[in-house]
Amino acid sequence: MSGKRAMIAGDHLFSESGRFDGMIGGDVVVAEGVELTLHGLVNGDLLIRAGAIVKLGAMVGGAVINKGGTVLTI
């Protein structure tokens, strides 16, 4: 997302691999098997499902809950 940061007002489910740079107003779930690079701000909790890979460069206002995935801080 070039030049402009994305904004999601509520909760969000990432069900496909990719990159997100912006603000999410609620909780985030990263689905099983998804590889996500996440920058910006998550106001709620971040839940990582089994087999997911999250490259985390975002601030998380709530808890990071890892249910069998991989979290790499960048």
Protein Blocks (a to p, Z undefined) as FASTA:
>chain_A
ZZiacddfbdcddfbgcddddddfbdcdddehiacddehjdfbdcdddehiacddfbdcf
bdcddehiacddZZ
